Structure formats: C-alpha cells, structure tokens
C-alpha cells in the first residue's frame, strides 16, 4: 500500500529553487519519491509517494 504527501513551496517559506530541491532531497532520504510537480496559482507544489509502513 502507498501513502502520499503534498508539499508546497509557499508553506515552507522557500524562496529559491535550490532550497525546494534540498527539501525534496530531504524527503527522498526518508523514502519519499516525487510523483508529480506543478504550479497552481503561482505556488510550486509536489506530490510525494512512498510505501506505507506497517
């Protein structure tokens, strides 16, 4: 079974692309994979996925 997480650039107060990249890499270290990224109303968002822990 999978679990999903939405993260937003605005919520994390990140101003630069490099900072958002670092945030994504920190999630990757805990097993999250980026499924999709998109911009909605000027806010960068990402959908993350990982296997749900029992």
N, C-alpha and C positions, 0 to 999 in steps of 0.2 A: 504494500500500500504506500502511496505517496502523500506527502504533505506539501503545502505551498505557502509562500510568503510574498507579500507585496512590499516593496520599499520605494520611497520617493526621495528624490534629491532635495526637494523643499523641506521635508520633515527632518532631514538630517542636517540642515543648515550648511550644506556643502556648496561652495561657490565655484569650484573648478572641476573640470572633467577628471583630472588626475586624482582628486580626492574621492570622487564617486568610484573610480576604478579601484582605489585602495579599499573602499568599503566593500565592493563586490569580492575582491580577493580575500578579505577577512571572512566573509560568509563562505567562500569556497573552502577555506581551511576547516570549517565545521561541517562540510558535506553538502552544502547547497550548490546547485547548478543554476545558471541563468537560463531560463526557458525563452524569455522574450524581453525586449526593452522597447519603450515607446515614449513619445511626448504627447501629453494631453494638457491643453490649456497652458502651455509653456513650462510644464513640470515634467522632468525626466522621471520615468518610472521603470521598474524592473520586476519581473515575475521570477521567483526562485522556486526550485523544486528539490526535494531530497526524499530518500526512503524514510518512512515514518519509523521511529524507534519504538520498540515494543514496551 
